[in-house]
């Protein structure tokens, strides 16, 4: 009987990590030569939780600059999101994998109450656009709008969309500051929208078209 190809074995391992099938993953890795890498992969499905997960993962990154850099990046990202007050809604999962091989960095999924699967999935794919003669770093996601609409309908939360009171535009470096401003205004009863435009002029033209009466511009430290 022929042995499975490395690619088939790799895909089998990926699937068991994705499904958090500890027993099957252990059986596969026990058949390979024991190393720090097989031990690390064996622990991956169990490495999920809050900020404490980073300390657990550090033991597998020692002496490996690439892994250490990736871990530091993930910790920085987690800290930035936590600064928005989202830490109670975040879960770090080093066993989270995506089926598409073009992802090159962080991947993520989002969940909502009363729905048993992810409603949003995405990640970084810094080399994908090179295949279309437009090399550039990129990040994106896809949302299951049918699932979101179903949940909102069940909860009775879909209503007509009102015109925002304020459009909040963040210049480079002020993105988190803008989100904090939106939170403050929302707490005071204002309906806010976050600008997705590159320039203030574009944001102001959009606000005029939508009839949004006010535009607040948050400037980055370099432009302060």
C-alpha positions as CSV (number, residue, x, y, z in Angstrom):
1,X,0.0,0.0,0.0
2,X,1.4,3.4,-1.0
3,X,2.0,6.1,1.6
4,X,-0.1,9.2,1.3
5,X,1.6,12.2,-0.4
6,X,2.9,15.1,1.8
7,X,0.2,17.3,0.3
8,X,-2.6,14.9,1.3
9,X,-1.1,14.5,4.8
10,X,-0.8,18.3,5.1
11,X,-4.5,18.7,4.2
12,X,-5.5,16.0,6.6
13,X,-3.6,17.7,9.4
14,X,-5.2,21.1,8.5
15,X,-8.7,19.6,8.6
16,X,-8.2,18.0,12.0
17,X,-6.9,21.3,13.4
18,X,-9.9,23.2,11.9
19,X,-12.3,20.7,13.5
20,X,-10.3,20.5,16.7
21,X,-10.2,16.8,16.4
22,X,-7.6,16.2,19.1
23,X,-7.5,12.4,18.8
24,X,-7.1,12.2,15.0
25,X,-4.5,15.0,15.1
26,X,-2.5,13.2,17.7
27,X,-2.6,9.9,15.8
28,X,-1.3,11.6,12.6
29,X,1.5,13.5,14.4
30,X,2.6,10.5,16.4
31,X,3.3,8.7,13.1
32,X,5.9,11.4,12.2
33,X,9.4,12.0,13.7
34,X,9.0,13.7,17.0
35,X,10.1,17.4,17.0
36,X,9.3,20.8,18.5
37,X,7.2,21.4,15.4
38,X,5.0,18.3,15.8
39,X,4.5,19.1,19.4
40,X,3.5,22.7,18.6
41,X,1.1,21.6,15.9
42,X,-0.4,19.1,18.4
43,X,-1.1,22.0,20.8
44,X,-2.6,24.3,18.2
45,X,-6.3,23.3,18.5
46,X,-6.0,24.0,22.3
47,X,-4.4,27.4,22.0
48,X,-7.4,29.6,22.2
49,X,-8.8,32.1,24.7
50,X,-7.9,35.6,25.8
51,X,-4.6,37.4,26.3
52,X,-3.1,34.5,28.3
53,X,-2.8,32.5,25.0
54,X,0.2,34.6,23.9
55,X,2.2,33.5,26.9
56,X,1.4,29.8,26.1
57,X,2.4,30.2,22.5
58,X,5.7,31.9,23.3
59,X,7.4,28.5,24.2
60,X,6.9,27.3,20.6
61,X,8.5,30.5,19.1
62,X,11.8,30.7,21.0
63,X,14.7,30.8,18.6
64,X,12.5,31.3,15.6
65,X,12.4,35.0,14.5
66,X,9.6,34.5,12.0
67,X,7.2,32.9,14.5
68,X,8.2,35.4,17.2
69,X,7.5,38.3,14.8
70,X,4.1,36.8,13.9
71,X,3.3,36.3,17.6
72,X,4.3,39.9,18.4
73,X,2.1,41.2,15.5
74,X,-0.9,39.2,16.8
75,X,-0.3,40.6,20.3
76,X,-0.2,44.1,19.0
77,X,-3.4,43.6,17.0
78,X,-5.1,42.2,20.1
79,X,-4.0,45.1,22.2
80,X,-5.2,47.6,19.7
81,X,-8.7,46.0,19.5
82,X,-8.8,45.7,23.3
83,X,-8.1,49.5,23.6
84,X,-11.5,49.9,21.9
85,X,-13.1,48.1,24.7
86,X,-13.6,44.9,22.7
87,X,-11.5,42.5,24.7
88,X,-14.6,40.8,26.1
89,X,-15.7,40.0,22.5
90,X,-12.4,38.8,21.2
91,X,-11.0,35.3,21.2
92,X,-7.5,34.4,20.0
93,X,-7.4,31.0,18.3
94,X,-4.1,29.7,17.0
95,X,-6.0,26.7,15.7
96,X,-8.1,28.8,13.3
97,X,-7.3,27.9,9.7
98,X,-8.9,28.9,6.4
99,X,-9.4,26.6,3.4
100,X,-7.9,29.1,1.0
101,X,-4.2,28.8,0.6
102,X,-3.7,32.5,-0.5
103,X,-4.0,33.8,3.1
104,X,-0.6,35.1,4.2
105,X,-1.2,36.4,7.8
106,X,-3.9,36.9,10.3
107,X,-7.3,35.3,9.6
108,X,-10.5,35.9,11.4
109,X,-14.1,34.9,11.8
110,X,-17.0,36.7,13.5
111,X,-20.1,35.2,15.2
112,X,-23.4,36.5,16.5
113,X,-25.9,35.1,18.9
114,X,-28.5,32.7,17.7
115,X,-26.5,31.5,14.7
116,X,-24.3,28.5,14.8
117,X,-21.7,29.3,12.2
118,X,-19.5,32.2,11.3
119,X,-21.2,35.2,9.7
120,X,-18.0,36.9,8.6
121,X,-14.6,35.4,7.5
122,X,-11.5,37.0,6.1
123,X,-7.8,37.7,6.5
124,X,-4.6,39.0,4.9
125,X,-3.6,38.0,1.4
126,X,-0.6,40.0,0.6
127,X,0.5,38.0,-2.5
128,X,-2.9,37.3,-4.1
129,X,-3.2,40.5,-6.2
130,X,0.3,39.8,-7.7
131,X,-1.4,37.0,-9.7
132,X,-3.5,39.8,-11.3
133,X,-0.5,42.0,-12.1
134,X,-1.4,44.4,-9.3
135,X,1.1,43.5,-6.5
136,X,0.1,45.1,-3.2
137,X,-0.7,44.1,0.4
138,X,-4.4,43.5,1.1
139,X,-6.8,42.4,3.7
140,X,-10.5,41.6,3.2
141,X,-13.5,39.7,4.4
142,X,-16.8,38.3,3.2
143,X,-20.0,38.5,5.2
144,X,-23.0,36.2,5.1
145,X,-25.7,38.8,4.7
146,X,-28.4,36.3,4.5
147,X,-27.5,35.0,7.9
148,X,-27.2,38.5,9.3
149,X,-30.6,39.5,7.9
150,X,-32.2,36.3,9.2
151,X,-30.9,37.0,12.8
152,X,-32.0,40.6,12.6
153,X,-35.4,39.7,11.4
154,X,-35.8,37.1,14.1
155,X,-34.9,39.7,16.7
156,X,-37.1,42.3,15.1
157,X,-34.2,44.7,14.7
158,X,-34.4,45.6,11.0
159,X,-35.9,49.0,10.5
160,X,-35.6,51.7,8.0
161,X,-32.0,53.2,8.0
162,X,-32.0,56.8,9.2
163,X,-29.7,59.5,7.9
164,X,-26.7,59.8,10.3
165,X,-26.3,63.0,12.4
166,X,-22.5,62.9,12.0
167,X,-19.9,61.4,9.6
168,X,-16.6,60.7,11.4
169,X,-13.6,60.7,9.1
170,X,-10.2,59.5,10.3
171,X,-6.9,60.6,8.7
172,X,-4.0,58.2,8.7
173,X,-3.0,57.2,12.3
174,X,-6.3,58.3,13.8
175,X,-8.5,55.3,13.1
176,X,-8.8,54.2,16.7
177,X,-9.4,57.7,17.9
178,X,-12.2,58.0,15.4
179,X,-13.8,54.8,16.7
180,X,-13.6,56.1,20.2
181,X,-15.3,59.4,19.0
182,X,-18.1,57.4,17.4
183,X,-18.6,55.5,20.6
184,X,-18.8,58.8,22.6
185,X,-21.2,60.4,20.2
186,X,-23.4,57.3,20.0
187,X,-23.6,57.2,23.8
188,X,-24.9,60.8,23.6
189,X,-27.7,59.8,21.3
190,X,-26.1,60.7,18.0
191,X,-26.4,58.5,14.9
192,X,-22.9,58.2,13.5
193,X,-21.3,56.8,10.4
194,X,-17.6,56.0,9.9
195,X,-16.0,57.4,6.8
196,X,-14.4,54.9,4.4
197,X,-12.9,57.6,2.2
198,X,-9.2,58.4,1.7
199,X,-9.6,62.2,1.8
200,X,-11.6,64.8,3.7
201,X,-13.0,66.2,0.4
202,X,-14.4,62.8,-0.6
203,X,-16.0,62.4,2.9
204,X,-17.5,65.9,2.7
205,X,-19.0,65.3,-0.8
206,X,-20.5,62.0,0.4
207,X,-22.0,63.7,3.5
208,X,-23.5,66.3,1.2
209,X,-25.1,63.7,-1.0
210,X,-26.5,61.8,1.9
211,X,-27.7,64.9,3.7
212,X,-25.5,64.3,6.7
213,X,-25.3,67.7,8.5
214,X,-21.9,67.3,10.2
215,X,-18.5,65.9,9.4
216,X,-15.9,65.4,12.1
217,X,-12.3,65.0,11.1
218,X,-9.9,63.2,13.4
219,X,-6.2,63.9,12.5
220,X,-3.3,61.5,13.1
221,X,-0.4,62.5,15.4
222,X,1.8,63.4,12.4
223,X,-0.9,65.9,11.2
224,X,-1.9,67.3,14.6
